[in-house]
Structure formats: structure tokens, C-alpha cells
Amino acid sequence: MEISEKLHGILATLPAKPGCYLMKNMEGKIIYAGKAISLKNRVRSYFHADASHDAKTRRLVREIADIEWIVVGSELEALILEMNLIKKHRPKYNVRLKDDKRYPYIKIHWADPFPKVTVTRQMVDDGSRYFGPYTSAWAVYQTLDVLRRIFPYLTCDRNITGMDLRACLYYDIKLCTAPCIGAVNQAQYRQTISDLMDFLSGHSEDIVARLQADMEKASEEMRFEKAAALRDQLKAIQAIIERQKIVFASDYVDSDVLAMARANGEACVQIFFIRGGKLIGREYFILEGTEDEVDSEIMEQFVTQFYTEAATIPPQVMLPDEIEEARIISQWLRSKRGGEKVEFFVPKEGQPHELVQMAAENAKETLQALRAQWQADTHKQEQALTELQQALSLPEPPNRIECYDISNTQGTAIVGAMVVFTQGVPDKKLYRKFNIESVVGTPDDFASMQEMLTRRFRRWRSAQETASEPGSKKDASFSFLPDLIIIDGGKGQLGRAVQVLEKFELLDKIPVIGLAKQQEEIFFPHKSESLMLPRHSQGLYLIQRIRDEAHRYGITAHRKKRQKLGMASQLDSIPGIGPARRKALLKHFGSIDKIREASVQDLRAIVPEETAQSIKEHLE
């Protein structure tokens, strides 16, 4: 193949040292990240006329316009750097976990005197204990709903002193042990949370034995109410334990069992979590960019990416086949376990082998079910776009839909939101927010909308003017025109959008509609009558999803902007807060952080209940 003079120069200067390399296309976008013991040998090998290159590698090489490299001190450093580069840039030719969102974890705030239990998507080194990652936030909350009935934990914002006069409703319905009123002391409460952590780790034997002893002791001392509560707790724990399949003797080493299924360029990896000889849970993860890759390479990439995020790493990982980088990955995992050994084990017979086969069968069934679901979703999206084409009299289905919304609080921190849906699904990398500059004081959503759209299409026109210039880069958010614009609002908002499109001579090129919230009416430019799509049509569902996503994105951006404002501005932006109340709040609580931490009950000492609720909503 022909190699550019620029690439010739890069290949000639590559060092024969360990490191990572980043391959970029003509637009400067990173399309592949890799590691090498010798950068010189590895990177040059891509450009050899080698018939052994698979189709994916040949496509990659055709796109390479530039290469950067980073020299490191060892194979281990190269492995860690490669993982971080893939996670950061998500290059399209790398094998990678499909979802670019962070997975949820259960977080135990162990560093707090009275630890709470929450769900988070980010692990922070703050003394907390984490469990996960899980693939479904819904499943996490379902799990906690069950566990809270066994191990009642705090969910309120009270400062726990044990001196409160009254507990909340959760104490009455046995979902909290009420340390706030001293019903349990700090040591007793922390024991409950410690039991919860042990249970999540799959080690329940000691908990059951201790509760059994406590129940018998309470019964002997004729504290029958306490004994009954412990009996109910034991029953609930044992009901869950009975559903956990026993696969090994309890002294068998804790293990993760991994296996994989593949279809049409995607792979599903199933993990079984074996703790204390029991199968305590399972999760599946989808990988993309797997076409033309061998199984061992996919599994190696999964292992590195999954255990980068995993809250716990067991001493043994069972795999269906050997992976090439097992030694260096094991070294890395050992460092993550604080120096404790991690063994990769490929079982050939017996129960471990059967477990790997069972995981593989689960992965196959999961991938088949997901593919059926994806196909159904694709059909719904196609149906929705076809319905919109017919209902709105569009020349073709709207492949790219842009929706615009304005978010403000009494004219403060006004933010415009632009979301983009491509082929009926959110294209989040194209979302953009606009800090509105022309409207100050009294809120004016019409003027704000006009400013946002003017700036958006000014960017489009600028992109057209510079498209032929060498080295110019396109911002995909603004360089292309949509097939449909949705304005979140009625006739007034739509009218301002029409003015902007007329100004840029685009009204005849881009269909635009306004969506009124109350009746979900669709308004058209220069027409008095509106359109209402059938209540259960896929077209209406899609428009509603797009509108709701624009609103969500705008609210999030607005909240972040508000938080950056000064203390007084944050309070002034809240309905019901004027100079007098702002002064009283700051005098009583001392800071905006203390106001944010205060409960509604605490705030009601200074302001009415309605205003207190508003403060909590705006400062969350």
C-alpha cells in the first residue's frame, strides 16, 4: 500500500522501547490505541504487505493518517496506559465495552459515623466500600429494596446525635433502626452495615450464626419482641441464601467465572461470582468492535477493562481458554489486590469446567435475547420515523432530528439545550448547550430561543465557508443540517425559530415544528391549525422522548451553571427567596453548603414549607 511521506517519517523514528501508540484518521480522531514491547516493531508491522492481516486491520491501516506514541518503562505500565487510553477515547477499531456510560455500584459510606447506603456510578477513594459494577441500575435498587428489609439502613439527611425526639416513618415500618432517637447506638448500627457488606460479599455464615445466638439469648431473657425480630431477619436471610446455588465446598477459593458468546460483530461475556462456594450473582457485558478478532484477544480486552472498574477482585479467575497476556495482567491485578496473588485458571474437567460451560451457555442465550430486543427496538424506531414522515409530509424519514429547549429560573443562569437523535436514538456526542447572553433579568424564552438558534446556524454557515480550507475540522454538531427541528414550545417559540431560519434562508430546506406541552399539539409555521398524533403511535412516543431528553439535558446544564454562581446568586434564583430571607438563611446556617445539607424540617424554622421544599429542589 502507498504510505504518505508523513507516515514514512514517523515509522523511521519509532523507538525500540515499550509503550503505547495512538493511530489517527484525517480528521485527527483517534481510531485505535495499542501497546507494544517494541514500538518500532509493532507499529511497523501494520504497514507490511502481510496477507495474514484480517479485514478489520486492513480497514484500519487505510484510515491511518497520523501516529503518536508514548514511551513507558515496562510492559505493566504499557498495559495500564492502554486501558486508560481505550477508556478515554473509545477508538472505533478497539474491542471495548459497548456502553459508554459508567456502570452503577452499591456504595457503603463506611467512613461516616453512621454509614448510609447509596447507588453511585463513580468510585472515589474516600474510605467508602463499593460493590459492583452492575449492568442494571434497576436491578441494584431492587437488590437494595430486599436487603434494606434485612439490614435496615439510614436514608435521611439528619445529623445523628441519638437525641431526636421523634423518629421518621421508616422506623415505624421497620426500614430503619432509628439511631437518631438512640434506639440503637453507633456500634450496633455499624454492625448492621458490616453484616450488609459481608452479605454482599457472599459471606453469610458468620452472620447467620451470630443472629441465631442473639435470637436464642433474647428468648432466654424473655425479650420475645426482640427474638421475633431476629427470627424474621434470619428467615429473610435464609430465603436468599437458599436461592444461591451451592457449587463448591465453602472453603473453595473465591472465583469469578468468565465465558463468552459471539454473533455479528458483537460479543457477550457472562460472569458468575462464586463466593464462599456459592453462586451469589451473575452479570453480562456486551463488547463491540470484536469482528475479525480472535476469542482470546476479546477476552483479554474484557478482563482488563472490566477489572479496571471492578470494586473487588477475587484470587481466582476461571476462563474458557488461555489469554496471551495472562502473566502481565495477573501482575497488574495483584497490584490492585494489594499484593495478593490472582490466578488465571482454565479448567479442563470436573465442576469448574462445567461452570465455565454453563457461563458460556448463559452468554449465548443472553446475546440471542438481546439481539431479538435490539431488532424489535430498531423496528419501532423505523416505524416511528416512517409515521413522522407521513404525518408531517416530509420527503423522507427524518434521519437526523434536532430538538431545542430553554431552561431558566427567574431569568438567572439561562441555558439553551440542543439534543440530536440519529435514526431514532440519542446521539449524545452531538448534544450542545448554549449559555444565553442576550437575556438578563426578566426571563424571555422567545428571545433566548432566537439567540440559541442564531448561534447554531451561524456555526453551520461558518462551517460551509471554511469546508474547502486545508486542515479545517468539522464539528458534527453544527456542520450538518437536520432533517427535522423540534421546538419545545408552542406558537410563540416556533415563530422565533421561523424568523431565524428565514434569516439564514433555510426555512424551505428544514422542516420545523413546535410541540406544546399540555395537549402534545404539533404546530407548523404560518398555520393556525395544529396536529395531534394518535395517542399510542410510535411517532408520538419518539417526539415525546426527544422533547423529554432536551428538557433533561437542559435542566442538568442549568443546574451545573447555577452551582457555579456565587452564594447570593444561587439563593436569589430560588422562587420565594428575597434579600430578607436570603440574609436570614445565611445568618442561621452560616453557608450555602449548610443550607444544602439542611432538611426541610430545619429550613422550615426560617422559611415557609413551600419555600423550604423549593430550596431543597434547587440546591440538590
Buried (B, 14 or more C-beta within 10 A) or exposed (E): EEEEEEBEEBBEEBEEBBBBBBBBBEEEBBBBBBBBBBBBEBBEEBBEEEEEBEEBBEBBBEBBBBBEBBEBEEBBBBBBBBBEBBBEBBBBBBBBBBEEEEBBBBBBBBEBEBBBBBBBEEBEEEEBBBBBBBBEEEEBEEBBEEBBBBBBBBBBBBEBEBEBEEBBEBBEEEBBBBBBBEBBEEEEBBBBBBBBBBBBBBBBEEBBEEBEEBBEEBBEEEEEEBBEBBBBBBEBBEEBBEEBEEBBEEEBEBBBBBBBBBEEEBBBBBBBBBBBBBBBBBBBBBBBBBBBBEBBBBBBBBBBBBBBBBBBBBBBBBBBEEBEBBEBBBBBBBEBBEEEEBBBBBBEEEEBBEBBBBBBEBBBBBBEEBBEEEEEEEEBBBBBBBBBBEBBEBEEBBEBBBBBBBBBBBBBBBBBBBBBBBBBEBBEEBBBBBEBEEBEEEBBBBBBBBBBBBBBBBBBEEBEEEEEEEEEEEEBBBBBBBBBBBBBBBBEBBBBBBBBBEBBEBBEEBBBBBBBEEEBBBBBBEEEEBEEBEEEBBBBBBBEBBBBBBBBBBBBBBBEBBEEBEEBEBBBBBEEBEEEBBEBBBEBBEEBEEBBEBEEEBBBEBBEEEBBBBBBEBBE
